Amino acid sequence: VWLEDCILSGNETTAPGGAIATTGGGRVDMEVRGSLLAGNRAEQGGAVYVGSGSGTITIDGSELTDNVATSLGGGLASLVDDGVITVSDSTLSGNRARDGGGLFISERAERTELTMSDTVVSDNVASQQGGGLYLGASDSRFSLSGLQVEGNIAGDGGGVHLMGEDGTTAMLSIEETTIRGNQASRSGGGVQVLAKGLAGSVQLAGGSIDGNQAADAAFVLDLGVSLDSAGVDWGEGKRDNAPADLATATVTWDDLGAGESVACDAAGVCVR
């Protein structure tokens, strides 16, 4: 599937994929470049739905805006095994879903590799988990670089929600990314990592996590996942993130500052 310099808007279906849908097994290769997918509506994948199978998904220089999914993935939903997903120089904004307002990757999709760079993820809403991004992890790797994740809203994981699959592994790298002004009514205003038996690691390098709000903290790390954070700006003074900056099973800190480095082991024990 190849789209370049296209506009797909105002489409609606009760099936998956408001604008684009691929279903069934086999290999799927999709490229969307320089295109606008706006105001579409579906059950899953308000704009784009990629069903089971394997393959690559590339979104480059495109806008997925104001799309709605009644269940998963307001902008994009992927259930692809062995999938290589690349999103670059794009915008995911104003999309809505139950889970994964901007983007949804299923934890049932094994061995996913996601790379997102220089992309805006803003003002998306999920009524449950992952206002901006829902990252389902099953022996998966996720790399976020140079993103602006701002103004997203969810029940859990306002900006980013990572959900693990029991007995699998995951790696999440967030580099020079702004996670700001996101909200969760329950847990993880900016980022929530919910392991559920997952063994994994999170690496933060540079960027900022500030002005996020939740019932617990801006960044919530579950047991089983380690954290290595260097040079992150957590905002100015206490309670810039409300009510705290970082929460694990053993610590809650509300006074992390600019350029702070933090390391947490899989048991939730942290040092700074």
MARVEX-74594 format. One record per residue (C-alpha): residue in one letter; x, y, z. Coordinates in steps of 0.1 Angstrom, whole numbers, plus 5000, padded with zeros to 4 digits. Layout:
REM residues N
AXYZ ...
This chain:
REM residues 272
V500050005000 W501550334989 L500050684995 E501851004986 D500451364987 C496951234994 I494051365014 L491651115030 S489051285051 G485551235065 N485350865059 E483450645083 T482950275089 T481850035117 A484649805107 P488449875113 G490250145094 G488450475088 A490650575059 I492950275053 A492649905064 T494549595058 T493249265073 G494048895073 G497448725074 G500448745051 R502849035047 V501849395046 D504049685035 M502550025038 E503950375032 V502050705038 R504051005028 G503151375026 S499551305032 L496651425054 L494251175071 A491651375090 G488251345105 N487850975098 R486050725121 A486150355126 E485850085153 Q489650035154 G492250255136 G490350575131 A492550665103 V494750365097 Y494349995107 V496949725100 G495649385110 S497449055116 G500448935096 S503949085093 G505549375075 T506449745076 I504550055082 T506050395073 I504350735081 D506551025069 G505751385066 S502051325072 E499251445095 L496751215113 T494351455129 D490851455144 N490251085137 V488150865161 A488150495169 T485450365192 S487950115206 L491650105197 G493950365180 G492350695171 G495050775146 L496650435139 A496150085152 S498649805145 L498349435153 V501249325131 D503749055143 D507449115134 G506449465124 V508849745117 I506950075123 T508550415115 V506850745121 S508951055112 D508351435107 S504651385112 T501751505134 L499251295154 S496851545169 G493251565181 N492551195177 R490350995201 A489950635212 R489350405241 D492950305242 G495750475222 G494350815213 G497150895188 L498650545182 F497950195194 I500249895191 S498849575205 E500749375231 R499549065213 A501649175183 E505049005189 R508449145182 T507449495172 E510149755164 L508850115166 T510950415157 M509350765161 S511351075154 D510751455150 T506951405154 V504251595173 V501851395194 S499451645209 D495851685222 N494851325217 V492451155241 A491950795254 S489150725278 Q491250435292 Q494950405285 G497550585264 G496250935255 G499150995231 L500750655225 Y499750305237 L502750075233 G501949705237 A505149515245 S505749155236 D509549115229 S509449465215 R511649765211 F510450125210 S512550435202 L511150785206 S513451065196 G512851435192 L509151405199 Q506751665213 V504251475235 E501951755248 G498451805260 N497251445257 I494651305281 A493850945294 G492850745324 D496350595326 G499450715308 G498351055296 G501351095272 V502750745268 H501450405282 L503550095279 M501749765286 G503649445289 E502749095280 D503548835307 G506748645301 T508148875274 T510649165272 A510649525261 M513049815257 L511850175256 S514250455247 I513150825250 E515751075237 E515551455236 T511751435238 T509451685254 I506651525275 R504651825288 G501151915300 N499651575297 Q496951445321 A495851115335 S492851085358 R494450785375 S498150695369 G501150835350 G500351185337 G503351185314 V504350815311 Q503050495327 V504950165324 L502649885334 A504749565334 K502249275342 G505049015342 L507149195316 A510949215320 G512149535305 S514149855306 V513550225300 Q516250465290 L515750845292 A518351085277 G517851455277 G514551625270 S511951725296 I509151575316 D507251865331 G503852005338 N502151665337 Q499251585361 A497951255375 A496651105408 D500150965415 A503051105394 A504251225360 F506350905354 V505150575369 L507350265367 D506049925376 L507949635391 G510049425367 V511249725346 S514449915352 L515050285345 D518250465335 S517650845332 A520351105324 G520051475319 V516251505320 D514651835329 W511851755354 G510752115357 E511352395380 G510852345417 K508552115436 R505252005421 D505852125386 N504551775378 A501551725400 P501651565425 A505051415419 D507751365393 L508550995396 A506850695414 T507950335418 A506950065442 T509450205468 V509950575461 T507950885452 W509951195444 D508451545438 D511751745438 L513651625407 G515151915388 A516852015356 G519451775344 E518651515371 S519851155366 V518050865382 A518550485381 C515950235392 D516249855393 A513549605385 A512549595422 G511749965421 V514750075442 C516050405429 V519150625434 R519850975422 
